[in-house]
Amino acid sequence: MLRIVSIVIGTGALLAAQDTALARREFAQAVLAGQRGDADAKAQHEEAARIAHPTAILLVDRAARRAIKDDDIKTASTLYRTLAENRADSLHAQFLYVDFLRAQSKEDDFALKMAVDKLESLQKDLPSDPQVLERLLRLYEQQGLRPKSEALYQAYLKLPQPDPTVAEMFTRILRDQDDAQSREQLDRMYRQRMEETPEDPTLARAASEHFRKTSRVPEAIALLQTHVKAAPSSLDMRVRLGILLLADKKTAEGEAALVAALAIDPTLFVAHQSLAKFYGQQEKPDLARKHRSEMLKLRGGDATEFRDVGQEFLKANDAKSARILFEKACFDYPKDVDLLYLRAVATHLDAEESAKAPALFDEAEKLAKEPTRNPLYLRNAAESFWTAKQTDKAEARLRDAIKAYPAAEKKESAAAIRLLASWWQQQNKNADAAKALLQRAEMLEK
């Protein structure tokens, strides 16, 4: 933990004269207090650490936030201003002060002026920094100074290599959405930059999005294809390419792109999501279900989603896939009785794991507040207990299942009745009752 503390608050020679050892100890105590849920002690130790190390950005920020929470704006202002003065080497420290001033500027014109002055000073030294430019542009707009906003934009465009993503930020604020001149200018900038650095994934995404949002999907696809050719390992962009191909009705190419990306990295959630939707539209339920399942295993979902997809696997006689999915579901929802029963059912039906099913049915029954009336659960539990030679439990569950089948499910009810009769016959018991059961099954099957 002390290593983490040293990373957070150690800032080099500037701090050599400060008591960094004390600051580390106090910060460690603050972390421990936080873990205990003692907010007051945490704040006290953090403040002691800040006093020992007054230029530690994290500690100053937390102290200032506490002051703001207590409506002590003057103290917060002093903390941020002093930090910015003492940490001229850190752009993050400057932004903390500027953003504080921006937050106050809605009710304080002087704070607004100070924020603008600070950003203009930073912009002289960092004329292409997007964070500085966006903050300054928004403050000019807040003041209604459109000429200054325009001047800032034009100055940026005259730099040696203006970034088209930054230029696009300016146009979103300063231009109408359908401004043809701005769009053409951005087109040229994106194309030129893509020619220079086609392997840059951030640029490729921004460029493709620019053309997609302006209803030119084929050009967006072409730019992504250029990027993927230059950087084959750029899997996120390969997925994005597949999605755009599907959107452009190039279904075979889009499907192939997504499948190829998943062959390299099966954990690409967005690829599974896109293929699940695509296969659903193509009326290919087996493939759609496969990708829906992978989505749930990767990101989770609500209990109903797990239940629905798992039961689809069971209906498709894919017990193994159902079992694996229900195991994940029960990990996420360990007290959901239905999911516990379904896990037991799938385990019973999966020949490789069926020996584990009786214990899983016992677990579900113990957690349930009252005995289940679901014939699916009861029938499979009965078969599982019978295989495990727990005959009394098996017969009891099967009798309950027979009672639980609704009138419309005559076929299933008859099959359960015949099964119970066969069990009695195997044990050479209840001969007359077994015969009566078989007659009852025949009546249901007519």
C-alpha beads as a LAMMPS data file, in Angstrom:
LAMMPS data file: protein, C-alpha beads

446 atoms
445 bonds

1 atom types
1 bond types

-500.0 500.0 xlo xhi
-500.0 500.0 ylo yhi
-500.0 500.0 zlo zhi

Masses

1 110.0

Atoms # bond

1 1 1 0.000 0.000 0.000
2 1 1 2.897 2.370 0.734
3 1 1 4.074 1.842 -2.836
4 1 1 0.696 3.018 -4.128
5 1 1 0.798 6.004 -1.799
6 1 1 4.241 6.969 -3.051
7 1 1 2.990 6.890 -6.636
8 1 1 0.014 9.067 -5.788
9 1 1 1.784 11.766 -3.813
10 1 1 5.425 11.595 -4.813
11 1 1 6.298 14.415 -7.249
12 1 1 10.089 14.633 -7.344
13 1 1 12.647 17.252 -6.468
14 1 1 10.062 20.005 -5.980
15 1 1 8.910 18.186 -2.863
16 1 1 12.292 17.239 -1.440
17 1 1 11.971 19.641 1.495
18 1 1 8.543 18.378 2.441
19 1 1 7.793 15.614 4.898
20 1 1 6.735 13.009 2.359
21 1 1 7.298 10.158 4.836
22 1 1 4.718 11.660 7.195
23 1 1 2.384 12.254 4.270
24 1 1 2.622 8.598 3.268
25 1 1 1.850 7.423 6.785
26 1 1 -1.121 9.760 7.142
27 1 1 -2.470 8.812 3.737
28 1 1 -2.176 5.138 4.625
29 1 1 -4.166 5.835 7.789
30 1 1 -6.767 7.650 5.676
31 1 1 -7.113 4.628 3.404
32 1 1 -7.604 2.337 6.395
33 1 1 -10.171 4.698 7.913
34 1 1 -12.029 4.715 4.607
35 1 1 -12.107 0.930 4.558
36 1 1 -13.594 1.010 8.077
37 1 1 -16.224 3.489 6.932
38 1 1 -14.967 6.232 9.305
39 1 1 -15.391 9.319 7.125
40 1 1 -14.299 11.807 9.810
41 1 1 -11.042 9.982 10.561
42 1 1 -10.364 9.619 6.845
43 1 1 -10.756 13.362 6.319
44 1 1 -8.521 14.155 9.303
45 1 1 -5.710 11.904 8.093
46 1 1 -5.989 13.205 4.544
47 1 1 -5.733 16.778 5.813
48 1 1 -2.683 15.878 7.904
49 1 1 -1.126 14.307 4.808
50 1 1 -1.888 17.438 2.761
51 1 1 -0.286 19.710 5.333
52 1 1 2.821 17.532 5.221
53 1 1 2.740 17.468 1.431
54 1 1 0.906 20.623 0.253
55 1 1 1.607 20.120 -3.464
56 1 1 0.187 16.589 -3.713
57 1 1 -2.573 17.038 -6.278
58 1 1 -4.847 14.286 -5.003
59 1 1 -4.734 15.528 -1.418
60 1 1 -5.309 19.166 -2.324
61 1 1 -8.220 18.258 -4.576
62 1 1 -9.879 16.229 -1.825
63 1 1 -9.373 19.025 0.707
64 1 1 -10.868 21.565 -1.692
65 1 1 -13.850 19.312 -2.404
66 1 1 -14.513 19.006 1.323
67 1 1 -14.397 22.788 1.601
68 1 1 -16.865 23.181 -1.277
69 1 1 -19.177 20.662 0.363
70 1 1 -19.063 22.822 3.506
71 1 1 -19.787 25.964 1.404
72 1 1 -16.313 27.316 2.204
73 1 1 -15.614 28.581 -1.311
74 1 1 -12.826 30.919 -0.197
75 1 1 -10.772 28.065 1.258
76 1 1 -11.351 25.915 -1.827
77 1 1 -10.275 28.781 -4.081
78 1 1 -7.098 29.320 -2.077
79 1 1 -6.243 25.625 -2.194
80 1 1 -6.694 25.331 -5.949
81 1 1 -4.956 28.624 -6.731
82 1 1 -1.968 27.795 -4.553
83 1 1 -1.718 24.338 -6.066
84 1 1 -1.750 25.774 -9.597
85 1 1 0.972 28.250 -8.679
86 1 1 3.179 25.616 -7.053
87 1 1 2.583 22.938 -9.683
88 1 1 3.194 24.824 -12.895
89 1 1 4.618 21.540 -14.206
90 1 1 1.198 19.856 -14.061
91 1 1 -1.566 20.615 -16.552
92 1 1 -3.929 18.607 -14.358
93 1 1 -3.322 21.015 -11.474
94 1 1 -4.063 23.966 -13.759
95 1 1 -7.300 22.364 -14.935
96 1 1 -8.437 21.755 -11.369
97 1 1 -8.149 25.478 -10.689
98 1 1 -9.709 26.483 -14.002
99 1 1 -12.617 24.069 -13.643
100 1 1 -13.258 25.336 -10.124
101 1 1 -13.396 28.889 -11.473
102 1 1 -15.681 27.787 -14.304
103 1 1 -18.046 26.206 -11.799
104 1 1 -18.180 29.473 -9.874
105 1 1 -18.438 31.662 -12.963
106 1 1 -22.215 31.275 -13.331
107 1 1 -22.658 33.539 -10.325
108 1 1 -19.296 35.314 -10.259
109 1 1 -18.096 37.398 -13.220
110 1 1 -14.679 37.839 -11.594
111 1 1 -14.225 34.070 -11.412
112 1 1 -15.164 33.883 -15.093
113 1 1 -12.551 36.479 -15.990
114 1 1 -9.888 34.685 -13.954
115 1 1 -10.703 31.395 -15.689
116 1 1 -10.453 33.007 -19.109
117 1 1 -7.172 34.722 -18.228
118 1 1 -5.700 31.465 -16.979
119 1 1 -6.762 29.539 -20.071
120 1 1 -5.495 32.225 -22.431
121 1 1 -2.142 32.043 -20.669
122 1 1 -2.086 28.268 -21.046
123 1 1 -3.164 28.491 -24.679
124 1 1 -0.130 30.638 -25.553
125 1 1 2.168 27.849 -24.373
126 1 1 -0.062 24.985 -25.556
127 1 1 -1.739 26.240 -28.741
128 1 1 -2.852 22.778 -29.873
129 1 1 -3.931 21.193 -26.590
130 1 1 -7.554 20.094 -27.079
131 1 1 -8.467 20.327 -23.392
132 1 1 -7.253 23.910 -23.163
133 1 1 -8.942 24.878 -26.427
134 1 1 -12.312 23.366 -25.595
135 1 1 -12.437 24.986 -22.174
136 1 1 -11.461 28.378 -23.582
137 1 1 -13.923 28.107 -26.471
138 1 1 -16.813 27.281 -24.157
139 1 1 -15.989 30.202 -21.883
140 1 1 -15.873 32.581 -24.857
141 1 1 -19.280 31.268 -25.884
142 1 1 -20.546 31.648 -22.319
143 1 1 -19.539 35.321 -22.517
144 1 1 -21.105 35.726 -25.950
145 1 1 -17.720 36.515 -27.509
146 1 1 -18.214 34.824 -30.884
147 1 1 -15.435 36.890 -32.575
148 1 1 -12.934 35.522 -30.044
149 1 1 -14.254 32.011 -30.609
150 1 1 -13.804 32.405 -34.368
151 1 1 -10.318 33.830 -33.916
152 1 1 -9.355 30.906 -31.710
153 1 1 -10.606 28.464 -34.358
154 1 1 -8.819 30.171 -37.232
155 1 1 -5.587 30.331 -35.228
156 1 1 -5.830 26.616 -34.602
157 1 1 -6.383 25.845 -38.286
158 1 1 -3.168 27.745 -39.138
159 1 1 -1.043 25.473 -36.959
160 1 1 1.317 23.096 -38.828
161 1 1 -0.774 19.945 -38.263
162 1 1 -4.211 20.695 -36.844
163 1 1 -6.050 17.643 -35.549
164 1 1 -9.337 17.091 -37.412
165 1 1 -11.006 15.809 -34.226
166 1 1 -10.269 19.147 -32.541
167 1 1 -11.438 21.041 -35.612
168 1 1 -14.645 19.041 -35.535
169 1 1 -15.152 20.060 -31.902
170 1 1 -14.962 23.701 -32.996
171 1 1 -17.428 23.198 -35.852
172 1 1 -19.976 21.486 -33.611
173 1 1 -20.079 24.631 -31.509
174 1 1 -19.539 27.344 -34.113
175 1 1 -21.192 26.036 -37.278
176 1 1 -24.605 24.819 -38.359
177 1 1 -24.901 21.074 -38.719
178 1 1 -25.397 21.268 -42.492
179 1 1 -22.633 23.795 -43.169
180 1 1 -21.154 22.484 -46.423
181 1 1 -17.905 24.443 -46.253
182 1 1 -17.026 23.162 -42.785
183 1 1 -17.904 19.615 -43.775
184 1 1 -15.672 19.729 -46.847
185 1 1 -12.842 21.164 -44.793
186 1 1 -13.149 18.346 -42.273
187 1 1 -13.344 15.816 -45.108
188 1 1 -9.990 17.004 -46.409
189 1 1 -8.400 17.037 -42.965
190 1 1 -9.534 13.519 -42.100
191 1 1 -8.498 12.091 -45.467
192 1 1 -5.090 13.717 -45.311
193 1 1 -4.434 12.566 -41.761
194 1 1 -5.566 9.027 -42.600
195 1 1 -3.099 8.967 -45.480
196 1 1 -0.331 10.010 -43.108
197 1 1 -1.162 7.724 -40.152
198 1 1 -3.668 5.057 -41.238
199 1 1 -2.663 2.817 -38.318
200 1 1 -3.978 5.254 -35.659
201 1 1 -7.170 3.669 -34.202
202 1 1 -8.398 6.857 -32.528
203 1 1 -8.114 8.747 -35.788
204 1 1 -9.735 5.914 -37.743
205 1 1 -12.746 5.844 -35.431
206 1 1 -13.163 9.622 -35.523
207 1 1 -12.805 9.756 -39.310
208 1 1 -15.285 6.952 -39.917
209 1 1 -17.756 8.502 -37.482
210 1 1 -17.474 11.846 -39.272
211 1 1 -18.523 10.284 -42.566
212 1 1 -21.122 7.992 -40.981
213 1 1 -22.837 10.853 -39.178
214 1 1 -23.021 12.770 -42.436
215 1 1 -24.774 9.821 -44.143
216 1 1 -21.767 8.626 -46.134
217 1 1 -21.408 5.098 -44.810
218 1 1 -19.447 3.704 -47.817
219 1 1 -16.705 6.290 -47.218
220 1 1 -16.706 5.493 -43.510
221 1 1 -16.248 1.823 -44.400
222 1 1 -13.413 2.597 -46.818
223 1 1 -11.497 4.513 -44.149
224 1 1 -11.878 1.668 -41.644
225 1 1 -10.743 -0.829 -44.257
226 1 1 -7.640 1.289 -44.806
227 1 1 -6.992 1.318 -41.078
228 1 1 -7.532 -2.417 -40.619
229 1 1 -5.163 -3.170 -43.492
230 1 1 -2.502 -0.972 -41.834
231 1 1 -3.182 -2.328 -38.317
232 1 1 -4.619 -5.885 -38.465
233 1 1 -4.426 -6.185 -34.668
234 1 1 -6.866 -3.284 -34.202
235 1 1 -9.727 -5.553 -33.149
236 1 1 -12.126 -2.872 -31.933
237 1 1 -11.953 -1.189 -35.313
238 1 1 -12.403 -4.526 -37.088
239 1 1 -15.598 -4.939 -35.086
240 1 1 -16.643 -1.419 -35.979
241 1 1 -15.992 -2.210 -39.642
242 1 1 -18.184 -5.297 -39.409
243 1 1 -21.014 -3.282 -37.880
244 1 1 -20.845 -0.650 -40.626
245 1 1 -20.802 -3.329 -43.319
246 1 1 -23.961 -4.847 -41.855
247 1 1 -25.555 -1.397 -41.705
248 1 1 -24.699 -0.921 -45.388
249 1 1 -26.446 -4.228 -46.248
250 1 1 -23.136 -5.960 -47.011
251 1 1 -24.193 -8.807 -44.755
252 1 1 -21.731 -11.498 -45.833
253 1 1 -18.739 -9.181 -45.463
254 1 1 -19.984 -7.773 -42.155
255 1 1 -20.643 -11.193 -40.683
256 1 1 -17.222 -12.429 -41.805
257 1 1 -15.478 -9.422 -40.248
258 1 1 -17.180 -9.927 -36.883
259 1 1 -16.623 -13.688 -36.843
260 1 1 -12.949 -13.196 -37.725
261 1 1 -12.498 -10.700 -34.878
262 1 1 -14.090 -13.114 -32.406
263 1 1 -11.824 -15.918 -33.603
264 1 1 -8.919 -13.792 -32.368
265 1 1 -10.560 -12.526 -29.183
266 1 1 -13.777 -14.271 -28.052
267 1 1 -14.352 -11.618 -25.362
268 1 1 -15.326 -8.839 -27.789
269 1 1 -18.734 -8.021 -26.333
270 1 1 -19.841 -5.622 -29.074
271 1 1 -19.128 -8.261 -31.738
272 1 1 -21.323 -10.787 -29.918
273 1 1 -24.013 -8.140 -29.484
274 1 1 -23.993 -7.263 -33.175
275 1 1 -24.051 -10.875 -34.322
276 1 1 -26.861 -11.745 -31.896
277 1 1 -28.972 -8.961 -33.381
278 1 1 -27.989 -9.867 -36.947
279 1 1 -28.765 -13.571 -36.573
280 1 1 -32.048 -12.727 -34.864
281 1 1 -33.040 -10.635 -37.896
282 1 1 -31.895 -13.457 -40.191
283 1 1 -34.094 -15.914 -38.255
284 1 1 -31.154 -18.072 -37.231
285 1 1 -32.112 -18.747 -33.599
286 1 1 -29.283 -21.171 -32.814
287 1 1 -26.581 -18.663 -33.755
288 1 1 -28.435 -15.749 -32.149
289 1 1 -28.770 -17.730 -28.912
290 1 1 -25.069 -18.592 -28.919
291 1 1 -24.046 -14.930 -29.051
292 1 1 -26.687 -13.832 -26.546
293 1 1 -25.252 -16.414 -24.177
294 1 1 -21.724 -15.110 -24.665
295 1 1 -22.947 -11.591 -23.939
296 1 1 -24.434 -12.748 -20.645
297 1 1 -21.283 -14.608 -19.687
298 1 1 -19.106 -11.588 -20.465
299 1 1 -21.170 -8.741 -19.005
300 1 1 -23.920 -10.429 -17.033
301 1 1 -27.573 -9.475 -17.214
302 1 1 -30.759 -9.700 -15.222
303 1 1 -32.080 -13.032 -13.981
304 1 1 -34.860 -13.089 -16.581
305 1 1 -32.367 -12.848 -19.452
306 1 1 -30.350 -15.758 -18.069
307 1 1 -33.507 -17.790 -17.583
308 1 1 -34.857 -17.111 -21.083
309 1 1 -31.647 -17.882 -22.954
310 1 1 -30.876 -20.941 -20.839
311 1 1 -34.342 -22.370 -21.407
312 1 1 -33.908 -21.828 -25.140
313 1 1 -30.800 -24.032 -24.944
314 1 1 -32.808 -26.683 -23.098
315 1 1 -35.574 -26.624 -25.721
316 1 1 -32.868 -27.015 -28.378
317 1 1 -31.503 -30.082 -26.504
318 1 1 -28.189 -28.330 -25.811
319 1 1 -27.928 -29.173 -22.124
320 1 1 -24.213 -28.451 -21.859
321 1 1 -24.560 -24.859 -23.066
322 1 1 -27.564 -24.396 -20.790
323 1 1 -25.624 -25.747 -17.807
324 1 1 -22.647 -23.476 -18.391
325 1 1 -24.902 -20.434 -18.699
326 1 1 -26.948 -21.327 -15.610
327 1 1 -23.745 -21.809 -13.600
328 1 1 -22.819 -18.216 -14.432
329 1 1 -26.363 -17.104 -13.607
330 1 1 -26.303 -18.794 -10.191
331 1 1 -22.963 -17.182 -9.431
332 1 1 -24.532 -13.779 -10.120
333 1 1 -27.883 -14.620 -8.460
334 1 1 -27.119 -17.241 -5.786
335 1 1 -30.531 -16.905 -4.121
336 1 1 -32.710 -17.119 -7.226
337 1 1 -34.540 -20.428 -6.721
338 1 1 -35.688 -20.748 -10.334
339 1 1 -32.119 -20.380 -11.602
340 1 1 -30.892 -22.941 -9.081
341 1 1 -33.519 -25.420 -10.257
342 1 1 -32.727 -24.748 -13.912
343 1 1 -29.018 -25.276 -13.239
344 1 1 -29.883 -28.622 -11.661
345 1 1 -32.103 -29.568 -14.619
346 1 1 -29.411 -28.675 -17.155
347 1 1 -26.781 -30.538 -15.142
348 1 1 -29.010 -33.635 -15.014
349 1 1 -29.521 -33.510 -18.782
350 1 1 -25.796 -32.997 -19.476
351 1 1 -24.422 -36.526 -19.549
352 1 1 -20.915 -35.354 -18.630
353 1 1 -22.058 -33.741 -15.375
354 1 1 -25.304 -35.521 -14.484
355 1 1 -23.860 -37.149 -11.339
356 1 1 -23.729 -33.680 -9.721
357 1 1 -27.427 -33.003 -10.278
358 1 1 -28.938 -34.592 -7.108
359 1 1 -26.913 -32.315 -4.847
360 1 1 -27.961 -29.304 -6.925
361 1 1 -31.640 -30.245 -6.653
362 1 1 -31.184 -30.586 -2.882
363 1 1 -29.609 -27.118 -2.780
364 1 1 -32.521 -25.589 -4.697
365 1 1 -35.088 -27.316 -2.476
366 1 1 -33.398 -26.112 0.694
367 1 1 -33.363 -22.513 -0.462
368 1 1 -36.985 -22.547 -1.636
369 1 1 -39.484 -21.204 0.873
370 1 1 -42.025 -23.831 -0.169
371 1 1 -41.948 -26.970 -2.363
372 1 1 -41.865 -26.251 -6.074
373 1 1 -44.935 -26.924 -8.213
374 1 1 -43.045 -26.712 -11.497
375 1 1 -43.387 -30.087 -13.295
376 1 1 -40.177 -29.534 -15.270
377 1 1 -38.170 -29.221 -12.070
378 1 1 -39.956 -32.109 -10.361
379 1 1 -39.710 -34.534 -13.271
380 1 1 -35.979 -33.945 -13.768
381 1 1 -35.335 -34.062 -10.031
382 1 1 -37.142 -37.405 -9.886
383 1 1 -35.024 -38.853 -12.704
384 1 1 -31.850 -37.516 -11.104
385 1 1 -32.629 -39.026 -7.696
386 1 1 -33.619 -42.325 -9.326
387 1 1 -30.267 -42.537 -11.135
388 1 1 -28.553 -41.845 -7.794
389 1 1 -30.566 -44.759 -6.305
390 1 1 -32.482 -42.408 -3.982
391 1 1 -35.693 -44.170 -4.895
392 1 1 -38.015 -42.797 -2.233
393 1 1 -37.127 -39.201 -3.100
394 1 1 -37.393 -40.010 -6.801
395 1 1 -40.905 -41.471 -6.489
396 1 1 -42.081 -38.588 -4.300
397 1 1 -40.885 -35.966 -6.791
398 1 1 -42.394 -37.832 -9.727
399 1 1 -45.798 -38.125 -8.013
400 1 1 -45.661 -34.384 -7.343
401 1 1 -44.789 -33.776 -10.992
402 1 1 -47.781 -35.834 -12.162
403 1 1 -50.057 -33.732 -9.964
404 1 1 -48.464 -30.500 -11.174
405 1 1 -48.860 -30.998 -14.927
406 1 1 -51.620 -28.732 -16.280
407 1 1 -54.529 -30.370 -18.062
408 1 1 -53.301 -29.195 -21.455
409 1 1 -50.025 -31.129 -21.126
410 1 1 -51.527 -34.594 -21.489
411 1 1 -48.558 -36.038 -23.359
412 1 1 -46.046 -34.983 -20.696
413 1 1 -48.347 -36.148 -17.896
414 1 1 -48.834 -39.565 -19.537
415 1 1 -45.066 -39.994 -19.953
416 1 1 -44.500 -39.236 -16.258
417 1 1 -47.238 -41.710 -15.258
418 1 1 -45.690 -44.444 -17.412
419 1 1 -42.276 -43.708 -15.864
420 1 1 -43.632 -44.114 -12.322
421 1 1 -45.315 -47.375 -13.308
422 1 1 -42.069 -48.668 -14.804
423 1 1 -40.205 -47.864 -11.603
424 1 1 -42.687 -49.861 -9.560
425 1 1 -42.452 -52.742 -11.987
426 1 1 -38.648 -52.716 -11.791
427 1 1 -38.915 -53.003 -8.007
428 1 1 -41.602 -55.688 -8.189
429 1 1 -43.992 -53.651 -6.076
430 1 1 -47.411 -52.029 -6.354
431 1 1 -48.313 -54.284 -9.297
432 1 1 -51.995 -53.397 -9.318
433 1 1 -51.276 -49.703 -8.891
434 1 1 -48.741 -49.849 -11.723
435 1 1 -51.321 -51.473 -13.986
436 1 1 -53.832 -48.771 -13.089
437 1 1 -51.273 -46.080 -13.887
438 1 1 -50.637 -47.543 -17.331
439 1 1 -54.387 -47.581 -18.035
440 1 1 -54.599 -43.946 -16.941
441 1 1 -51.695 -43.053 -19.272
442 1 1 -53.486 -44.744 -22.191
443 1 1 -56.604 -42.679 -21.514
444 1 1 -54.584 -39.453 -21.542
445 1 1 -52.903 -40.386 -24.818
446 1 1 -56.199 -40.965 -26.689

Bonds

1 1 1 2
2 1 2 3
3 1 3 4
4 1 4 5
5 1 5 6
6 1 6 7
7 1 7 8
8 1 8 9
9 1 9 10
10 1 10 11
11 1 11 12
12 1 12 13
13 1 13 14
14 1 14 15
15 1 15 16
16 1 16 17
17 1 17 18
18 1 18 19
19 1 19 20
20 1 20 21
21 1 21 22
22 1 22 23
23 1 23 24
24 1 24 25
25 1 25 26
26 1 26 27
27 1 27 28
28 1 28 29
29 1 29 30
30 1 30 31
31 1 31 32
32 1 32 33
33 1 33 34
34 1 34 35
35 1 35 36
36 1 36 37
37 1 37 38
38 1 38 39
39 1 39 40
40 1 40 41
41 1 41 42
42 1 42 43
43 1 43 44
44 1 44 45
45 1 45 46
46 1 46 47
47 1 47 48
48 1 48 49
49 1 49 50
50 1 50 51
51 1 51 52
52 1 52 53
53 1 53 54
54 1 54 55
55 1 55 56
56 1 56 57
57 1 57 58
58 1 58 59
59 1 59 60
60 1 60 61
61 1 61 62
62 1 62 63
63 1 63 64
64 1 64 65
65 1 65 66
66 1 66 67
67 1 67 68
68 1 68 69
69 1 69 70
70 1 70 71
71 1 71 72
72 1 72 73
73 1 73 74
74 1 74 75
75 1 75 76
76 1 76 77
77 1 77 78
78 1 78 79
79 1 79 80
80 1 80 81
81 1 81 82
82 1 82 83
83 1 83 84
84 1 84 85
85 1 85 86
86 1 86 87
87 1 87 88
88 1 88 89
89 1 89 90
90 1 90 91
91 1 91 92
92 1 92 93
93 1 93 94
94 1 94 95
95 1 95 96
96 1 96 97
97 1 97 98
98 1 98 99
99 1 99 100
100 1 100 101
101 1 101 102
102 1 102 103
103 1 103 104
104 1 104 105
105 1 105 106
106 1 106 107
107 1 107 108
108 1 108 109
109 1 109 110
110 1 110 111
111 1 111 112
112 1 112 113
113 1 113 114
114 1 114 115
115 1 115 116
116 1 116 117
117 1 117 118
118 1 118 119
119 1 119 120
120 1 120 121
121 1 121 122
122 1 122 123
123 1 123 124
124 1 124 125
125 1 125 126
126 1 126 127
127 1 127 128
128 1 128 129
129 1 129 130
130 1 130 131
131 1 131 132
132 1 132 133
133 1 133 134
134 1 134 135
135 1 135 136
136 1 136 137
137 1 137 138
138 1 138 139
139 1 139 140
140 1 140 141
141 1 141 142
142 1 142 143
143 1 143 144
144 1 144 145
145 1 145 146
146 1 146 147
147 1 147 148
148 1 148 149
149 1 149 150
150 1 150 151
151 1 151 152
152 1 152 153
153 1 153 154
154 1 154 155
155 1 155 156
156 1 156 157
157 1 157 158
158 1 158 159
159 1 159 160
160 1 160 161
161 1 161 162
162 1 162 163
163 1 163 164
164 1 164 165
165 1 165 166
166 1 166 167
167 1 167 168
168 1 168 169
169 1 169 170
170 1 170 171
171 1 171 172
172 1 172 173
173 1 173 174
174 1 174 175
175 1 175 176
176 1 176 177
177 1 177 178
178 1 178 179
179 1 179 180
180 1 180 181
181 1 181 182
182 1 182 183
183 1 183 184
184 1 184 185
185 1 185 186
186 1 186 187
187 1 187 188
188 1 188 189
189 1 189 190
190 1 190 191
191 1 191 192
192 1 192 193
193 1 193 194
194 1 194 195
195 1 195 196
196 1 196 197
197 1 197 198
198 1 198 199
199 1 199 200
200 1 200 201
201 1 201 202
202 1 202 203
203 1 203 204
204 1 204 205
205 1 205 206
206 1 206 207
207 1 207 208
208 1 208 209
209 1 209 210
210 1 210 211
211 1 211 212
212 1 212 213
213 1 213 214
214 1 214 215
215 1 215 216
216 1 216 217
217 1 217 218
218 1 218 219
219 1 219 220
220 1 220 221
221 1 221 222
222 1 222 223
223 1 223 224
224 1 224 225
225 1 225 226
226 1 226 227
227 1 227 228
228 1 228 229
229 1 229 230
230 1 230 231
231 1 231 232
232 1 232 233
233 1 233 234
234 1 234 235
235 1 235 236
236 1 236 237
237 1 237 238
238 1 238 239
239 1 239 240
240 1 240 241
241 1 241 242
242 1 242 243
243 1 243 244
244 1 244 245
245 1 245 246
246 1 246 247
247 1 247 248
248 1 248 249
249 1 249 250
250 1 250 251
251 1 251 252
252 1 252 253
253 1 253 254
254 1 254 255
255 1 255 256
256 1 256 257
257 1 257 258
258 1 258 259
259 1 259 260
260 1 260 261
261 1 261 262
262 1 262 263
263 1 263 264
264 1 264 265
265 1 265 266
266 1 266 267
267 1 267 268
268 1 268 269
269 1 269 270
270 1 270 271
271 1 271 272
272 1 272 273
273 1 273 274
274 1 274 275
275 1 275 276
276 1 276 277
277 1 277 278
278 1 278 279
279 1 279 280
280 1 280 281
281 1 281 282
282 1 282 283
283 1 283 284
284 1 284 285
285 1 285 286
286 1 286 287
287 1 287 288
288 1 288 289
289 1 289 290
290 1 290 291
291 1 291 292
292 1 292 293
293 1 293 294
294 1 294 295
295 1 295 296
296 1 296 297
297 1 297 298
298 1 298 299
299 1 299 300
300 1 300 301
301 1 301 302
302 1 302 303
303 1 303 304
304 1 304 305
305 1 305 306
306 1 306 307
307 1 307 308
308 1 308 309
309 1 309 310
310 1 310 311
311 1 311 312
312 1 312 313
313 1 313 314
314 1 314 315
315 1 315 316
316 1 316 317
317 1 317 318
318 1 318 319
319 1 319 320
320 1 320 321
321 1 321 322
322 1 322 323
323 1 323 324
324 1 324 325
325 1 325 326
326 1 326 327
327 1 327 328
328 1 328 329
329 1 329 330
330 1 330 331
331 1 331 332
332 1 332 333
333 1 333 334
334 1 334 335
335 1 335 336
336 1 336 337
337 1 337 338
338 1 338 339
339 1 339 340
340 1 340 341
341 1 341 342
342 1 342 343
343 1 343 344
344 1 344 345
345 1 345 346
346 1 346 347
347 1 347 348
348 1 348 349
349 1 349 350
350 1 350 351
351 1 351 352
352 1 352 353
353 1 353 354
354 1 354 355
355 1 355 356
356 1 356 357
357 1 357 358
358 1 358 359
359 1 359 360
360 1 360 361
361 1 361 362
362 1 362 363
363 1 363 364
364 1 364 365
365 1 365 366
366 1 366 367
367 1 367 368
368 1 368 369
369 1 369 370
370 1 370 371
371 1 371 372
372 1 372 373
373 1 373 374
374 1 374 375
375 1 375 376
376 1 376 377
377 1 377 378
378 1 378 379
379 1 379 380
380 1 380 381
381 1 381 382
382 1 382 383
383 1 383 384
384 1 384 385
385 1 385 386
386 1 386 387
387 1 387 388
388 1 388 389
389 1 389 390
390 1 390 391
391 1 391 392
392 1 392 393
393 1 393 394
394 1 394 395
395 1 395 396
396 1 396 397
397 1 397 398
398 1 398 399
399 1 399 400
400 1 400 401
401 1 401 402
402 1 402 403
403 1 403 404
404 1 404 405
405 1 405 406
406 1 406 407
407 1 407 408
408 1 408 409
409 1 409 410
410 1 410 411
411 1 411 412
412 1 412 413
413 1 413 414
414 1 414 415
415 1 415 416
416 1 416 417
417 1 417 418
418 1 418 419
419 1 419 420
420 1 420 421
421 1 421 422
422 1 422 423
423 1 423 424
424 1 424 425
425 1 425 426
426 1 426 427
427 1 427 428
428 1 428 429
429 1 429 430
430 1 430 431
431 1 431 432
432 1 432 433
433 1 433 434
434 1 434 435
435 1 435 436
436 1 436 437
437 1 437 438
438 1 438 439
439 1 439 440
440 1 440 441
441 1 441 442
442 1 442 443
443 1 443 444
444 1 444 445
445 1 445 446
